Amino acid sequence: MANPLVAIVGRPNVGKSTFFNKVAGRKISITEDRPGVTRDRLYVDAEWRGKIFTIVDTGGIEMRSEDVMWREIRKQAETAIDTAQVILFFVDGSEGLTASDYEIADMLRRSKKPVILVVNKVDEYSEDKVFEFYSLGLGEPYPISAEHSTGIGDVLDEVVGWFGKVVAEEDDSVKIAVVGKPNAGKSSLVNKLLGFERSIVTDIAGTTRDAIDTRFTYNDKNYTIIDTAGIRKKSKVEDDVEYYSVMRAFDAVRRADVCLLVVDSTEGLTEQDTKIIGYVHEQGKPSVIVMNKWDLIEKDTDTVNKFEEKLGEDLKFMDYFKSVYISAKTGRRTEKVMSLIDEVYEHSRFRVSTGVLNDLILDTVRANEPPSYNGRRLKVYYASQVSVAPPVFVLFVNSTELLHFSYERFLENTLRKNFDFSGTPIKIITREKSEK
């Protein structure tokens, strides 16, 4: 049974994200004193009085604007309303009622969902400040100050009163972070994989500003896809909002089980793409290089091979990479992405038995002795795999200083030749053990 979903809606700049962050207990939504900063839906699990629910923040609803961005934001908010069990309708107590508030109230009434009217920015309570909001016809207004954390408990009491006791599900899903430069086609790929329009997709670079989590099932297996903001070079991140989006994208990589690096094939793998996938590699995450917009490439029988050779040159530090050539726009070969996600995920969790591992490593060292330094030579006594995701191997040796990088690389290649670790980094660490 899924957690009840609580949606926070309202026009821009009424304090929805501030409330969301207070309930979440950590800074998730980007809060800034200008409208339109939260563009997509944001989800987080929360608990109040022993009841667990999922709360979703939405972009501000501008009912009258026909601007493409506001129209898309409105569609996103409507999707959140459709899927929510309870709706928190935020209005601004310091500004008073507006025509937009009435229009949004009408839309919420049509949803037939429980609506809790929250009058935010009421730093000092007085009946005069909340009385006019009764005219929205949504019942008793709840005055709060999200910034000063007053009144929030009363709102949450009302929220949990609408649903019974909920037991949180253990999250058994495979978490997939979709990363890359702006406008590489990440959101289009996410929408194709999910089968419905979940992220805002327009031709405006940088539309997705936050990391958005969406659960879905594919071939009876659970996944959570994390669509992230495009990551630009630091020199181009002039806007504070975008800076926090980049930080959130890196956080998405840390939370993920598998990362998809979406690359614009018409540009090829750029320096920035290489830095992003380098970060994924450093974090020990399995990954797939998704060469998108393949439909725009003029091809002959050798085109893929040429692209693969170029990827091999640019990604020498991770020659284990897996790649796929797709068009998110047309859907061509996007089904291959899911099978590669499963493949690299399984490889990252593969465990080599201690007996087999020791036979391989010790036979390899005997057949190809490491070079000596100052008259001393590395001795490997035994090996053990101590963890997965990524696979980590410990070599117990006579001296950690004697394992040269080139020989460590040789041992890694030996492991990869004997076991399929394609798509995932592996780590080798050493521990000293006396000969006695």
C-alpha positions in Angstrom: 0.0 0.0 0.0 1.4 3.3 -1.1 1.8 6.3 1.3 -1.0 8.9 1.1 0.0 11.8 -1.1 -0.4 15.4 0.1 -0.1 18.1 -2.5 0.8 21.7 -1.8 -0.7 24.1 -4.3 -1.2 27.8 -4.7 -0.1 30.7 -6.8 3.6 31.7 -6.9 5.4 33.1 -4.0 3.0 32.3 -1.2 5.5 30.2 0.8 4.7 26.7 -0.4 8.3 25.6 -0.6 9.2 27.1 2.8 6.5 25.0 4.4 7.6 21.9 2.4 11.2 22.3 3.6 10.0 22.6 7.3 7.9 19.5 7.0 10.7 17.6 5.2 13.2 18.6 7.9 15.8 19.5 5.3 16.2 22.0 2.5 14.8 20.3 -0.5 12.8 22.9 -2.5 14.7 25.9 -3.7 13.3 28.9 -1.8 13.9 32.4 -3.1 11.8 35.5 -3.0 10.7 35.6 -6.6 7.9 33.7 -8.3 8.3 30.6 -10.4 11.3 29.1 -8.7 9.8 25.7 -8.0 9.0 24.6 -11.5 8.4 20.8 -11.2 6.8 18.6 -8.6 9.0 17.6 -5.6 8.3 14.7 -3.4 9.5 13.7 0.1 8.3 11.2 2.7 7.3 12.8 6.0 5.9 11.6 9.3 3.5 13.2 11.7 2.0 11.6 14.9 3.2 8.1 13.7 1.6 8.5 10.3 3.8 8.4 7.2 2.8 10.2 4.0 4.4 11.6 0.9 4.2 15.4 0.5 4.6 17.0 -2.9 5.5 20.6 -3.6 4.4 22.1 -6.9 5.2 25.2 -9.0 3.0 28.2 -8.5 -0.3 28.2 -10.5 -0.9 31.2 -12.8 -4.4 30.6 -14.1 -4.5 33.4 -16.6 -1.0 33.4 -18.1 -0.7 31.7 -21.4 3.1 31.9 -21.3 4.5 28.4 -22.3 6.3 28.0 -19.0 3.4 28.9 -16.7 1.1 26.7 -18.8 3.4 23.7 -18.3 3.7 24.4 -14.6 -0.1 24.5 -14.3 -0.3 21.1 -16.0 2.3 19.7 -13.5 0.3 21.1 -10.6 -2.9 19.6 -12.0 -1.2 16.2 -12.2 -0.2 16.5 -8.5 -3.8 17.4 -7.6 -5.1 14.4 -9.6 -2.9 11.9 -7.7 -3.2 13.5 -4.2 -5.4 12.2 -1.4 -5.3 15.6 0.5 -4.6 19.1 -0.9 -3.0 22.0 1.0 -4.1 25.2 -0.7 -1.7 28.0 0.3 -2.7 31.7 0.2 -0.8 34.8 1.3 -2.1 36.3 4.5 0.1 39.4 4.2 -1.1 40.2 0.7 -4.8 39.2 1.1 -7.1 37.6 -1.4 -6.5 37.8 -5.1 -8.5 36.9 -8.2 -6.1 34.0 -8.8 -6.9 32.6 -5.4 -10.6 32.4 -6.3 -9.8 30.8 -9.6 -7.6 28.2 -8.0 -10.2 27.5 -5.3 -12.8 26.8 -8.1 -10.3 24.3 -9.7 -9.7 22.6 -6.4 -13.4 22.2 -5.6 -13.8 20.4 -9.0 -11.2 17.9 -7.9 -13.6 16.6 -5.2 -10.5 16.1 -3.0 -10.2 17.2 0.7 -8.8 20.7 0.6 -7.1 22.4 3.6 -6.9 26.1 3.3 -3.6 27.4 4.7 -3.1 31.2 5.2 0.6 31.7 5.3 2.8 34.7 6.3 0.6 35.4 9.3 3.4 36.4 11.7 1.0 37.9 14.3 -2.5 36.3 14.4 -5.6 38.4 14.2 -9.1 37.5 13.0 -9.1 40.3 10.5 -6.2 38.7 8.7 -7.9 35.4 8.1 -11.6 36.3 8.0 -11.8 37.3 4.3 -10.5 33.9 3.3 -13.7 32.2 4.4 -15.2 33.7 1.2 -13.2 31.1 -0.8 -15.8 28.5 0.4 -13.2 26.0 1.5 -14.0 25.9 5.2 -11.9 27.1 8.1 -8.6 28.8 7.2 -5.5 27.7 9.1 -3.2 30.7 9.8 0.5 29.9 9.9 3.9 31.3 9.4 6.0 28.7 7.6 9.1 30.9 8.0 8.7 31.1 11.8 7.3 27.5 12.1 4.1 28.6 13.8 0.8 26.8 13.1 2.4 24.0 11.1 1.4 21.4 13.7 -2.3 22.3 13.5 -2.2 21.9 9.7 -0.5 18.5 9.9 -3.0 17.4 12.5 -5.7 18.1 10.0 -3.8 16.4 7.2 -3.3 13.1 9.0 -6.9 13.2 10.2 -7.9 12.5 6.6 -6.2 9.2 6.3 -5.9 6.1 8.5 -2.8 4.7 10.0 -0.2 4.2 7.3 2.7 1.8 7.4 5.6 2.9 5.2 6.7 0.6 2.5 10.3 -0.5 2.4 11.7 1.0 -0.7 12.9 -1.9 -2.7 13.2 0.1 -5.9 16.3 0.5 -8.1 17.0 4.3 -8.1 18.1 5.7 -11.4 19.6 9.2 -11.6 19.3 10.8 -15.0 22.1 13.4 -15.4 23.8 15.4 -18.1 24.2 18.9 -19.5 21.1 21.1 -20.1 19.0 20.3 -23.2 20.6 16.9 -23.8 17.1 15.3 -23.7 17.0 14.0 -20.1 13.4 14.8 -19.5 12.3 13.5 -22.8 14.0 10.2 -22.0 12.4 10.1 -18.5 9.0 10.7 -20.0 9.5 7.9 -22.6 10.7 5.5 -19.9 7.7 6.3 -17.6 5.2 6.3 -20.4 3.6 9.6 -19.4 4.5 13.2 -19.2 6.1 13.7 -15.8 8.8 16.3 -16.4 8.2 19.6 -18.1 9.6 19.3 -21.7 10.1 22.5 -23.7 12.8 23.8 -25.9 14.1 26.0 -23.1 17.4 24.9 -21.7 17.4 24.3 -17.9 13.7 23.7 -17.5 14.1 21.0 -14.9 15.6 22.8 -11.9 15.2 20.1 -9.2 15.8 16.4 -8.8 12.4 14.8 -9.1 11.7 11.2 -7.8 9.1 9.1 -9.6 8.3 5.5 -8.7 7.3 3.1 -11.5 7.2 -0.6 -12.3 8.7 -2.3 -15.4 8.6 -6.1 -16.0 7.3 -6.6 -12.4 10.4 -4.8 -11.0 10.2 -1.5 -9.0 12.3 1.5 -10.0 12.6 5.1 -8.9 13.7 7.5 -11.6 15.4 10.8 -10.5 15.2 13.4 -13.2 17.7 16.2 -12.5 18.6 19.7 -13.6 21.1 20.0 -16.4 24.6 20.4 -15.0 26.5 23.4 -16.5 30.1 24.4 -16.1 30.6 26.3 -12.8 31.6 29.5 -14.7 28.2 29.5 -16.3 26.3 28.9 -13.1 25.7 32.6 -12.4 22.2 32.2 -11.0 22.0 31.1 -7.3 18.9 29.0 -8.1 20.8 27.1 -10.8 23.8 26.6 -8.5 21.5 24.8 -6.0 20.1 22.8 -8.8 23.6 21.6 -9.7 24.2 20.6 -6.1 20.9 18.7 -6.1 21.9 16.9 -9.3 25.1 15.7 -7.6 23.0 14.7 -4.6 20.9 12.6 -6.9 24.0 10.8 -8.1 24.9 10.0 -4.6 21.4 8.6 -3.9 21.2 6.6 -7.1 21.9 2.9 -7.7 22.4 3.5 -11.4 23.2 6.7 -13.3 22.3 7.5 -16.9 24.5 10.1 -18.5 22.5 11.6 -21.3 24.7 13.0 -24.1 23.6 15.0 -27.1 25.0 12.9 -30.0 25.1 16.0 -32.3 27.6 17.6 -30.0 29.4 14.4 -28.9 30.9 13.8 -25.5 32.0 17.2 -24.3 34.5 18.2 -21.6 31.5 18.9 -19.3 30.0 15.5 -20.0 33.3 13.9 -19.1 33.4 15.7 -15.8 29.9 14.6 -15.0 30.5 11.0 -15.7 33.9 11.3 -13.8 31.9 12.4 -10.8 29.6 9.3 -11.2 32.7 7.1 -11.4 34.2 8.7 -8.3 31.0 8.0 -6.4 31.3 4.3 -7.3 28.0 4.2 -9.3 27.3 1.9 -12.2 26.3 3.8 -15.2 25.1 3.8 -18.8 26.2 6.4 -21.4 23.0 7.3 -23.3 23.8 8.8 -26.7 20.6 10.7 -27.4 19.3 12.4 -30.6 20.8 9.6 -32.6 18.1 10.2 -35.2 19.8 13.5 -36.1 23.1 11.8 -37.0 24.0 11.0 -40.6 25.0 7.3 -40.4 26.9 4.7 -42.4 27.8 1.1 -41.5 30.7 2.3 -39.4 29.2 5.3 -37.5 28.5 3.5 -34.2 32.1 2.0 -34.2 33.6 5.5 -34.7 31.5 6.9 -31.8 32.5 4.0 -29.6 36.2 4.6 -30.4 35.8 8.2 -29.5 34.1 7.3 -26.2 36.9 4.9 -25.5 39.5 7.7 -26.0 37.5 10.2 -23.8 36.7 7.7 -21.1 40.1 6.0 -20.6 39.6 6.3 -16.9 36.5 4.1 -17.0 37.0 1.7 -19.9 34.3 -0.4 -18.4 31.6 1.9 -19.7 28.4 0.7 -21.4 26.7 2.8 -24.0 23.5 2.9 -26.0 22.4 5.0 -29.0 18.8 6.2 -28.9 16.3 8.8 -29.9 14.2 9.8 -26.9 12.1 11.9 -29.2 11.1 9.0 -31.5 11.4 6.3 -28.8 13.9 4.3 -31.0 15.9 1.9 -28.8 14.7 3.4 -25.5 13.6 0.0 -24.4 17.3 -1.0 -24.5 18.0 1.6 -21.7 16.0 -0.4 -19.2 17.8 -3.7 -20.0 21.1 -2.0 -19.6 20.0 -0.5 -16.3 19.2 -4.0 -15.0 22.5 -5.3 -16.4 24.9 -2.8 -14.8 22.9 -2.9 -11.6 23.4 -6.6 -11.3 27.1 -6.3 -12.2 27.6 -3.8 -9.4 26.1 -6.3 -6.9 28.0 -9.4 -8.1 30.0 -11.1 -5.4 32.9 -13.4 -6.1 33.4 -16.3 -3.7 36.5 -16.0 -1.5 37.9 -19.3 -2.8 37.5 -18.5 -6.5 38.9 -14.9 -5.8 42.0 -16.2 -4.0 42.7 -18.8 -6.7 42.5 -16.1 -9.4 44.5 -13.4 -7.6 47.3 -15.7 -6.2 47.7 -17.5 -9.6 47.9 -14.1 -11.3 50.5 -12.8 -8.9 52.6 -16.0 -9.3 52.4 -15.9 -13.1 53.1 -12.1 -13.3 55.2 -11.0 -10.4 54.9 -7.3 -9.4 58.1 -5.2 -9.9 60.4 -4.8 -7.0 61.2 -1.5 -5.3 64.4 -0.9 -3.4 64.9 -4.6 -3.3 61.4 -5.4 -1.9 58.6 -7.0 -3.8 54.9 -6.9 -3.1 53.5 -10.2 -1.6 49.8 -10.9 -1.7 48.7 -13.3 1.1 45.1 -13.5 0.3 42.1 -11.5 -1.0 38.5 -10.9 -0.1 35.5 -9.1 -1.5 34.2 -7.0 1.4 31.3 -5.2 -0.3 29.2 -4.7 -3.4 27.8 -1.6 -5.1 30.5 -1.0 -6.0 32.4 -4.3 -5.7 35.3 -3.7 -3.3 38.2 -6.1 -3.0 40.8 -6.1 -0.2 44.3 -7.5 -0.8 46.2 -8.4 2.4 49.8 -7.7 1.5 53.3 -7.3 3.1 53.4 -3.5 2.4 50.7 -1.2 1.0 53.4 1.0 -0.4 54.6 -1.7 -2.8 51.3 -1.8 -4.8 52.1 0.4 -7.8 49.2 2.0 -9.7 50.0 0.1 -12.9 50.0 -3.2 -11.1 46.7 -2.4 -9.4 45.3 -1.6 -12.8 46.6 -5.0 -14.1 44.8 -6.8 -11.2 41.6 -4.9 -11.9 41.8 -5.8 -15.6 42.3 -9.5 -14.5 39.2 -9.3 -12.4 37.2 -7.8 -15.3 38.4 -10.4 -17.8 37.3 -13.2 -15.5 34.0 -11.7 -14.2 31.6 -9.4 -15.9 31.9 -6.0 -14.2 31.0 -4.0 -17.3 29.2 -0.8 -16.5 30.3 -0.6 -12.9 33.5 0.6 -11.2 35.3 -1.7 -8.9 37.8 -0.8 -6.1 40.9 -2.5 -4.9 42.3 -1.6 -1.5 45.2 -3.0 0.4 45.8 -3.9 4.1 49.1 -4.8 5.6 49.6 -8.2 7.2 52.9 -9.3 8.7 54.5 -12.4 7.1 54.3 -14.2 10.5 
